[in-house]
Amino acid sequence: VADCVNKPSGSWRNFKTFGGRNIILMDNDNAKMVIEKYKRLESEKTPFLSLYQDILYFINPRRGSVFGVNSPGARSEVTLCDSTAIHACDLLASSLQGAFSTAWCDFRFIDKELNDVEENRKWLDDSVRKMYIAISQSNSHTETQELFLDLVGLGVGCMLIEEKDLKTKDFNGLRFKTSAVDEYVLDENAEGFVDTIVIKLSYTARQAVQ
């Protein structure tokens, strides 16, 4: 379980190293808190799963079932007679991806006077260039497409962006991962902004070590 909730001071004090990556270990109390929070939020989301499934059957059948694990090679339970909705979802998702994903790196200082210094502008431009290179060398295109398909069809999406496994002391590149709607839960603060994301990840023993 991966959780972005702020933890009390001292609760992230234990580390172990697997495959060159430091893994943060929670104590039992905090682990139970995360699991209980996930179960509560999951129960609140459950009434919407049937609606999500109906939508996905007709606009994005590749996503499969939102109820449990899909069996490899299993046949779809729905026979589509019209692909209009699939094509429309694909078209809008591609348009949004092209509009928003091509220029999402643009750095500026909050202090406007700093932006007027030529040396500062060169540093910002170089940082933007490096970000574009990192993004172009990652799997961002395929995962971003999946994100926009979910946003268009379901109105909600979740994508994790993180650094790849720490194989060197330098920057190791970016990894993008879009989670299916049944793999995560959200919670909002008093202002209606999402402030909690809990993602359920399933690994084999080999994958967990990697």
FENNORHU-V389383 format. One record per residue. RES is the residue in three letters. PHI is phi in degrees with one decimal (NA if undefined). PSI is psi in whole degrees, 0 to 359 (none if undefined). Layout:
<<RES:PHI:PSI> <RES:PHI:PSI>>
//
This chain:
<<VAL:NA:126> <ALA:-106.4:132> <ASP:-135.1:134> <CYS:-103.7:12> <VAL:-68.7:142> <ASN:-64.7:131> <LYS:-103.2:152> <PRO:-60.3:155> <SER:-60.0:134> <GLY:91.4:353> <SER:-82.5:351> <TRP:-115.8:47> <ARG:-96.9:349> <ASN:-103.8:131> <PHE:-126.7:147> <LYS:-136.7:152> <THR:-109.6:124> <PHE:-127.4:121> <GLY:58.6:34> <GLY:84.1:359> <ARG:-110.7:135> <ASN:-78.3:122> <ILE:-102.0:126> <ILE:-84.6:127> <LEU:-104.8:129> <MET:-88.1:152> <ASP:-75.8:170> <ASN:-60.5:320> <ASP:-62.6:315> <ASN:-71.4:326> <ALA:-63.2:317> <LYS:-64.5:323> <MET:-62.4:316> <VAL:-65.1:316> <ILE:-64.6:317> <GLU:-64.1:320> <LYS:-64.3:319> <TYR:-61.8:314> <LYS:-62.8:321> <ARG:-65.2:313> <LEU:-67.7:326> <GLU:-65.8:321> <SER:-65.9:328> <GLU:-71.1:332> <LYS:-85.0:337> <THR:-52.2:318> <PRO:-60.7:340> <PHE:-89.8:348> <LEU:-63.3:322> <SER:-63.0:320> <LEU:-65.6:315> <TYR:-57.9:318> <GLN:-63.7:316> <ASP:-60.3:318> <ILE:-65.0:314> <LEU:-64.8:326> <TYR:-56.4:326> <PHE:-106.0:343> <ILE:-118.2:340> <ASN:-152.9:65> <PRO:-64.1:344> <ARG:-63.1:336> <ARG:-66.7:338> <GLY:74.1:207> <SER:-86.8:143> <VAL:-93.5:1> <PHE:-106.1:92> <GLY:83.5:189> <VAL:-83.7:134> <ASN:-78.8:135> <SER:-77.0:130> <PRO:-58.1:130> <GLY:80.4:3> <ALA:-69.0:145> <ARG:-76.9:149> <SER:-72.3:143> <GLU:-83.0:351> <VAL:-117.4:133> <THR:-100.1:116> <LEU:-85.2:134> <CYS:-106.8:348> <ASP:-145.7:126> <SER:-100.0:16> <THR:-58.5:314> <ALA:-65.3:320> <ILE:-63.1:314> <HIS:-65.1:319> <ALA:-65.6:318> <CYS:-64.4:317> <ASP:-61.4:316> <LEU:-65.5:314> <LEU:-67.5:319> <ALA:-62.3:319> <SER:-66.3:320> <SER:-64.6:317> <LEU:-66.0:319> <GLN:-62.3:318> <GLY:-66.2:326> <ALA:-77.6:323> <PHE:-102.4:336> <SER:-92.8:353> <THR:-90.0:346> <ALA:-144.1:51> <TRP:-98.9:6> <CYS:-113.5:105> <ASP:-150.8:104> <PHE:-96.8:137> <ARG:-143.5:148> <PHE:-78.1:149> <ILE:-65.0:320> <ASP:-75.3:111> <LYS:-61.8:330> <GLU:-64.6:327> <LEU:-66.6:329> <ASN:-69.3:341> <ASP:-85.1:351> <VAL:-83.5:125> <GLU:-59.9:319> <GLU:-63.0:322> <ASN:-67.0:319> <ARG:-63.8:322> <LYS:-63.9:319> <TRP:-64.0:318> <LEU:-64.8:316> <ASP:-62.4:321> <ASP:-66.7:323> <SER:-65.1:319> <VAL:-62.5:316> <ARG:-59.7:316> <LYS:-65.5:323> <MET:-64.8:317> <TYR:-62.1:320> <ILE:-63.4:315> <ALA:-62.2:319> <ILE:-67.7:317> <SER:-66.1:334> <GLN:-90.3:2> <SER:-103.3:188> <ASN:-96.3:28> <SER:-62.4:323> <HIS:-62.4:310> <THR:-69.1:319> <GLU:-72.5:325> <THR:-66.8:324> <GLN:-61.2:317> <GLU:-63.8:323> <LEU:-62.1:313> <PHE:-70.0:330> <LEU:-62.3:320> <ASP:-68.9:318> <LEU:-63.4:319> <VAL:-70.1:314> <GLY:-80.8:319> <LEU:-109.0:344> <GLY:81.0:8> <VAL:-150.1:147> <GLY:-156.8:160> <CYS:-144.3:122> <MET:-131.2:130> <LEU:-96.2:131> <ILE:-120.0:121> <GLU:-145.9:167> <GLU:-77.2:146> <LYS:-64.7:173> <ASP:-51.7:140> <LEU:-77.9:83> <LYS:-89.6:337> <THR:-133.6:169> <LYS:-77.3:341> <ASP:-84.5:183> <PHE:-65.0:132> <ASN:-103.0:5> <GLY:97.2:169> <LEU:-104.9:150> <ARG:-129.7:130> <PHE:-109.2:141> <LYS:-144.7:113> <THR:-92.5:124> <SER:-90.6:144> <ALA:-68.7:159> <VAL:-63.9:337> <ASP:-88.7:0> <GLU:-100.2:357> <TYR:-146.5:161> <VAL:-132.8:154> <LEU:-124.3:157> <ASP:-141.3:151> <GLU:-114.9:156> <ASN:-89.6:187> <ALA:-64.2:337> <GLU:-92.5:1> <GLY:86.5:10> <PHE:-95.1:141> <VAL:-66.8:122> <ASP:-123.6:0> <THR:-140.3:130> <ILE:-131.6:125> <VAL:-118.8:122> <ILE:-112.0:132> <LYS:-96.6:119> <LEU:-114.2:135> <SER:-113.6:126> <TYR:-129.7:151> <THR:-76.8:168> <ALA:-58.9:320> <ARG:-64.7:316> <GLN:-65.6:322> <ALA:-63.8:321> <VAL:-67.5:321> <GLN:-66.1:none>>
//
